[in-house]
Amino acid sequence: MVGLLNAEFSSNEGFATEQEQRDTANFFADHIVVEEMTCSIDGNEVDDITEFRFESPQFTFTAPDPWIFTPANPGPGTFVGLDETGVGSFLSVGHPALPAARVVCSEPLVLGKAGDLACGFVVFLRGGQLTLECHGWGDAIPAGFRDYDVEVNTTA
């Protein structure tokens, strides 16, 4: 069994119940764009790969501590703030597992579009916080833009 694209959430990511884990995994899996994906087995194209989506049974394992990404069961993050500047917005969350040193995540380029409005996204990590910046490309981003339906794409 090989997963092409999948989503997995466990208590190690702070989801306590099986239902929370399944709901979150399904939410992310529902947003995987499969229309341009292909799969072939021994040179034979698989026609509709969405026909092969399934949920695995719940299972348990003991994760090492520290866990590969964070300490096991790191707990939830905290909302730090939302600043809408008229040029863009900055949404910040905090968590002790986030790095103290400044890291700017600007590649790949992440672009958004809502109607005629174009925007870009940059992630900043620093001091145990993650800040997502949403900035305009020419036009100002209106207040409440986070409530718009934004189509997000990346460039290589």
N, C-alpha and C positions, 0 to 999 in steps of 0.2 A: 504494500500500500504506500503510495507516494502522494503527499499533499501538494497540489500546484500552488494554491494560495489558501491560507487558512487563518483562523482566529482562535485564540485560546486564552482563557482567563481563569485564574485560580485564586485561592485564598492568599497565595503569595503576592498577588497584586492588590489585595485588599477587598476582594469580593467574597464575603463570608459564606453565602449559601449557594447550593448548586443552581437554583433558579437565577440568582444574580449573575453567576458565571455564564450560564447558557444565554440569558438575555443580552448580556454585554457582547459575548462572542458573536451571537446572531446579528446584533446591531452592526458590528464592524464587518462581518461577512456579507451582509446585505448591501454594503457600499463598495464591494469589490467590483470593478468594471470588468466583466468577462467577455464583452462583445468582441474584443480584439485579441483575445487569448486563443491559442491553439495548443493542441496536444496530439502527439502521435505515439503509437506503441508499435515497435518493430516496423516502422515505416507506414503504418496505417493510421490515417487521420481519425480522431475521435470526434464524432459529429457534434453533439450538444453536451458540452462538459458540465452544464448546469444539472443535467440528469443524474450526475454522480455525487452531488452534494449530500452530505449526511452528518449527523451528530454522533460522536462516539459516546459510549457509556461512561458514566462518571467513574473515575479511578483515583486512588490516593498514592502518594509517594512522599518520602521525606526529603525535602530539599536541603542541600548543605547550607551551612551558615558560616560565612556570608554566602548568599545566593549569587548566581552569576551576574545579575544586574544590580541588585540591592540586597540589603540584609533581608532574611526571610521575614514575611509579615511586616512590612515597613509601616503600615497604618496609612490613613488617608492624608492627603495634602490639605492645605488651607488656602482659602481665597485671600489674596493680598489686596487686590484693588483693580479697578477698571478706570482708565483715564481716557476720555474722548476729547481730543485736542482741536477738532475742526479740520485737521490735516489727516488724522488717522486715529487709531485707538491702540491702547496698550492694556492687555489683560494679563495680570500676574497672579501666579499661584506659588505657594511655598511648600517645601518638603525637605526634611533633613537629609534625604538621600541625594538631593541635587548638589552639584559641585559648588564649591566656594569661589573658585577661580572663574574669571569671565570667559565665556565661550559664545561666539556668534555663529549661528547656524543659518547660513544664507545660500547654501547650495545643497541640492539642486534649487534653482529658482522656482518658487511657488507663486503661482498667479491665480487670481480670482476674478470672476466676472459676474455681475448681477445687472442684467439689462445692459445699459450703455456704460455703466460704471466699471472701471478696471481697477484692480488693487493688487498689491503684493504682500507677502507675509515673510517675516523674519522672526526667528526665535533667539532670545538671549537667555543665557544661563549665568547666574552670578549670585553669590551669597546665599545659597540654598533656595533660590527662587528661579522660576521659569517665567519669562515674559514673552507673550506673543504680540508682535507688532503687526497691525494691519494698516498699510499706508496706501495712499492714492498714487496713481500714475497720471499726473496732470490735473485731474479734478479732485477736489476735497472729498473726503469720505464723510457722508452725513452721519449725524448722531443716530444711533439705533441701527447702523449698518449690520451689526451682528445678528439682527433679526431677519435680514434679507435671505432669500435663497441664493446662495453664492456657488457657482460652479468653480471648482478648484482643479487646477492642472499643474503639472511640473514639467520642467524642461531638463533635458539631459546635460 
